[in-house]
Amino acid sequence: MGTGWNVLWIMTDQHRADCLGFMGHAAVQTPNLDRIASEGIVFEKAFCQSPVCMASRAALFTGRYPATVRVRGMGVLPPWETTFPEMLKRHGYRTGAFGKVHLTPEQYVHDQLRSEVPILDWQRFVEPAQLMPIAEDPCKKDYGFDVHVGCNDICQGNFREWLRHRAPEMLQEKPSIPFDGGPSDLYVSRYPSPYHPSTYIASQAADFIRSQEAGRPWLTFCSFVAPHHPFEAPADQIARYPLDGVPLPEHKGGVQEAFIPAPVSAAIGEASRFPSTVQRRIVQHYLAAISLIDDGVSLLLDALRERNCLDNTLIVFVADHGEFLGNHGLLRKPSLHYDETLRVPLMLRVPGLAPSRVGELVELVDLYPTLLSLLGIQVNAGVQGTDWSNQLRDGTAFGRDDIYADMFDLEPMVFGRRRGPYAACQTVRTAEWKLSIYPTAGKEFGQLFDLRNDPQESRNRYHDRDCASAREELLWLLSSRCHKQADPLPLVLTQY
């Protein structure tokens, strides 16, 4: 028998771990998330398995590494993989997804399938992606979600339909105008907070919570598109952050073009080329987008209180990956695996468990088995993450010795073309060292940081002879991790 707890899974996209009040940011305003964190378990050193959306989400939803589930950077999550909503649905849960799920390619949906609404039906992608079809299974339909109200970066048809009934005049407004002297994706949103996609996503998820029948557990997956670039937010949210009070990015160094292959090297120094007022405005808009998300979280908490189920609901808050936001002179998420893009916010509010903070290393693949065990559901075979549920219940120390993250080259692509500063990159990180290599670019490219003496990752020691033994040890560790992460399925029954 499971616990019968409900699950509210709140997710953000491209959200740095340090851009939250409960993670120590001095300027950001996140009172609702801070309140949840004060009652929950905060993981201070949680790391994603890939700093791009689809691979990270595939790992989160399955507890298996991106290479194992064959989502190498981007791609369709194969239908034979077992997902978290599928597992809950098999145990009697009513499941709903609101916002950005991103287990299927949105640009392909928009441009090839001609849909303004996100599509989760894996059968629509079987032939073009060369997926092996599986037998019909109602628990695998839409990856386990009974209800799917999608809204992502490109396919916003559901949002526009909602807006058409509330403020149709906003659909006719001219496109947003970027700031002079800044990047093309820095602008003020055309939508004020009550009519912004972030508010839409939160309100739809809150309505789902209110509509659930008593006595049956539910999963509500509320996944915001923000604060993913473009760097936009409503004017009323931006006004909460006077520009002179917004911190400038930290130009930490550590990025030498000679050590970084093309096309990744094209990203070097982008943020540094803008004047300080533009750099500050990028941070301002990013923080404002986070505050709007926090306002949306208040809608979710209100719904829980109205249904009197706050104390019977396990709340998850996590992001898929981070954002440079000007640090190291970088923007967005090029294939440079600094902690700004690998480290993510992760927090659980578990009924009956006391608040605590976990300061050791954990991976996002660990979330899947840990959540299932906390819910009293047996973890399925093939899961590669570590179940920390017993340690959370006992209050004992736990954590990994090292974390692993990667990204694959995005070629060949059946549809579209590779764009942006991305290339295959593999990273292993311990408490004291971090190594990143570019396995398809050449052995001369890489980054090595002595985190004990250089926690800001400001001095690349990759070709430093004094660090040769450390690099050799980390290369062995990287090889070991890759070997151990081979798919454990099918299970080995006997030697002969």
PyMOL commands that set and color helices and strands:
alter all, ss='L'
color gray80, all
select helices_A, chain A and resi 21-23+31-38+53-62+84-90+106-111+122-129+141-144+157-166+168-172+193-195+197-211+235-238+243-245+257-259+264-267+271-273+276-306+310-312+327-329+339-342+364-374+389-394+465-484
alter helices_A, ss='H'
color red, helices_A
select strands_A, chain A and resi 6-12+41-47+94-99+147-150+186-188+218-223+231-233+313-319+343-349+356-363+403-407+425-429+433-437+446-450
alter strands_A, ss='S'
color yellow, strands_A
deselect
rebuild
show_as cartoon
